[in-house]
Amino acid sequence: MTNPDFLATFAPPVMESRRWLEGVTFPPDRPLINVSQAAPTAPPPAPMRQAMAEMILNEPASHLYGPVLGLPDLRAEVAGQWSQAYGGEIAADQVAITSGCNQAFCAAIATLAKAGDAVLIPTPWYFNHKMWLDMSGIESRLLPVEANMLPDVDRAAAMLDSRVKAILLVTPNNPTGAEYPAELVRAFYDLAKARGIALIVDETYRDFDARSAAPHDLFNDPDWAGTLIQLYSFSKAYRLTGHRVGAMVAARARLAEVEKFLDTVTICPNQLGQRGALFGMQNLGQWLAGERAEILDRRAAINEGMRALPDWKLLGSGAYFAYMEHPFARASDQVARELVQKAGVLMLPGTMFAPTLSKGGDGSAERQMRIAFANVDRAGIGRMFQRLGGFS
């Protein structure tokens, strides 16, 4: 027997897309352009790798179990830097370190909702969020975004009932790249607070936000911990993908329940990865600023490149992502497979981020594509547009 909720959950999209490469050869003069996954493929910067190598040799604790909620020094560093960045007050014991941001989301949901409950999620969704809700038997209450790729708070309010235990926002957004205005995030916070439910704000890509000011002011509310759960990933900032280090900022009482989940699943976060993240936060601010500038330049290259695709429409761009509408009569999942074979480009179709027509969708998923440009520089983006322009 297999849990029916698992059977009803779709397969991991990135793994599914990799299977499209089987049996396809790419000539040396026209290699594959892979814009399917946002995770950095380069290793951490050399100073971090050197520091981590020394930790392996000289810090015995980096090989042992540690505190379930993470290293105290890293929790304190997050609390201090976040308090300064957002202009609020966050204590170290309101921070938990997790084995990646996905685990932070799973832990948060596990403490908020049970099978039969619901979570309101803007659509297009981040697929791992949708997968966890499906596997948990929790309804994903789908809130379609408007034409600007932003969710509408009044429409959301009309969708809330006693079964909805949380509202989820991702900003900068995966998959659309949209940066949610601070006043919109505040409006959703006020809605959640008024209804007595949680607001989960996934800020995995906060380090690559184009805005210089704080992306929201929620931590300014002295009572933020009664409503807000913030999620973060060190993987994107410091290329620590394989070390699995994320963070959650939440109420102390919430983290007491999160500790039960984490202790049961992984016991503690990766010790070496946590130490690497701490080194990065304390020593690599200038390097990270350079990474942000590079990503913003790639975003500009995306916006400029759209001139070569007059029949395509750019729906959103930001952080690691561009979300587009293709001009073809066939569905995006078919277009994505054809792009691999005919253009040597691997991207993900909108059908992986929203319900299809056959599942009650409005047909937008069949017209949309996600481009993840974290691992493609300006020149590579230019080559991608050339190939897209020649595809029919």
Secondary structure, 3 states (H helix, E strand, C coil): CCCHHHHCCCCCHHHHHHHCCCCCCCCCCCCCEECCCCCCCCCCCHHHHHHHHHHHHHCHHHHCCCCCCCCHHHHHHHHHHHHHHHCCCCCHHHEEEECCHHHHHHHHHHHHCCCCCEEEEEECCCHHHHHHHHHCCCEEEEEECCCCCCCCHHHHHHHCCCCEEEEEEECCCCCCCCCCCHHHHHHHHHHHHHHCCEEEEECCCHHHCCCCCCCCCHHHCCCHHHCEEEEEEHHHHHCCHHHCCEEEECCHHHHHHHHHHHHHHCCCCCHHHHHHHHHHHHHCHHHHHHHHHHHHHHHHHHHHHHHHCCCCEEEEEECCEEEEECCCCCCHHHHHHHHHHHHCEECEEHHHCCCCHHHCCCCCHHHEEEEECCCCCHHHHHHHHHHHHCCC
